[in-house]
């Protein structure tokens, strides 16, 4: 019998919220862009999230307009739709 623990970021919405929180606490470089590795590393190493959880969370955040991904794939931007989330509104 295999014992497993509940993964906190298995739900894409939970992962997306954490990614947005990480991005909101970083300084943007150019034109409001944040290097994707600046949110990837803390998520995967510090919070022990998996690659799949990161990918699912990023897709969820992009679909909701919370984050937008630059065409190069190396940067994200905080989207206008994230304002309510960042202000603590439902």
C-alpha positions as CSV (number, residue, x, y, z in Angstrom):
1,X,0.0,0.0,0.0
2,X,1.4,3.3,-1.0
3,X,1.0,6.3,1.3
4,X,0.7,9.7,-0.4
5,X,0.4,13.2,0.9
6,X,-1.9,15.8,-0.5
7,X,-0.1,18.1,-2.9
8,X,-1.1,21.8,-2.2
9,X,-0.8,22.8,-5.8
10,X,-2.4,19.8,-7.5
11,X,-5.4,22.1,-8.1
12,X,-4.6,24.4,-11.1
13,X,-6.4,27.3,-9.5
14,X,-4.3,27.0,-6.3
15,X,-1.1,26.8,-8.3
16,X,-2.2,29.8,-10.4
17,X,-2.9,31.9,-7.3
18,X,0.5,31.1,-5.9
19,X,2.2,32.0,-9.2
20,X,0.4,35.3,-9.3
21,X,1.4,35.9,-5.7
22,X,5.0,35.2,-6.5
23,X,4.9,37.4,-9.6
24,X,3.3,40.3,-7.7
25,X,6.2,40.3,-5.2
26,X,8.9,40.6,-7.9
27,X,10.3,43.7,-9.6
28,X,9.5,43.9,-13.3
29,X,12.3,44.3,-15.7
30,X,11.1,45.9,-19.0
31,X,7.6,46.9,-19.9
32,X,6.2,45.2,-16.8
33,X,7.7,41.9,-17.7
34,X,8.9,39.3,-15.2
35,X,11.3,36.6,-16.2
36,X,9.5,33.3,-15.9
37,X,12.4,31.6,-14.1
38,X,11.9,34.1,-11.3
39,X,8.5,32.5,-10.5
40,X,9.5,29.0,-11.7
41,X,12.4,28.5,-9.3
42,X,10.6,29.5,-6.0
43,X,7.6,27.5,-7.0
44,X,9.4,24.3,-7.8
45,X,12.3,24.5,-5.4
46,X,11.0,26.5,-2.5
47,X,7.4,25.4,-2.5
48,X,8.2,21.9,-4.0
49,X,5.7,22.2,-6.8
50,X,6.1,19.9,-9.8
51,X,6.6,20.8,-13.4
52,X,3.0,19.7,-14.2
53,X,1.6,21.8,-11.4
54,X,3.6,24.8,-12.6
55,X,2.4,24.3,-16.2
56,X,-1.2,23.8,-15.2
57,X,-1.1,26.8,-12.9
58,X,0.4,29.0,-15.6
59,X,-2.2,27.9,-18.2
60,X,-5.0,28.6,-15.7
61,X,-3.6,32.1,-14.9
62,X,-3.2,32.9,-18.6
63,X,-6.8,31.7,-19.4
64,X,-8.2,33.8,-16.6
65,X,-6.2,36.9,-17.7
66,X,-4.2,37.0,-14.4
67,X,-1.0,36.6,-16.3
68,X,0.0,37.0,-19.9
69,X,3.0,35.2,-21.5
70,X,5.3,37.0,-23.8
71,X,5.6,35.5,-27.3
72,X,9.2,34.5,-26.6
73,X,8.0,32.4,-23.6
74,X,10.7,33.9,-21.3
75,X,8.6,36.5,-19.6
76,X,5.1,36.9,-18.0
77,X,3.2,40.1,-17.2
78,X,0.6,40.6,-14.5
79,X,-2.8,41.0,-16.3
80,X,-5.6,43.5,-15.7
81,X,-7.9,40.7,-14.7
82,X,-5.7,40.0,-11.6
83,X,-6.6,43.3,-9.9
84,X,-9.5,41.9,-7.9
85,X,-7.4,38.9,-6.8
86,X,-4.5,41.1,-5.7
87,X,-6.9,43.4,-3.8
88,X,-8.2,40.4,-1.9
89,X,-11.6,40.4,-3.5
90,X,-13.4,37.1,-4.4
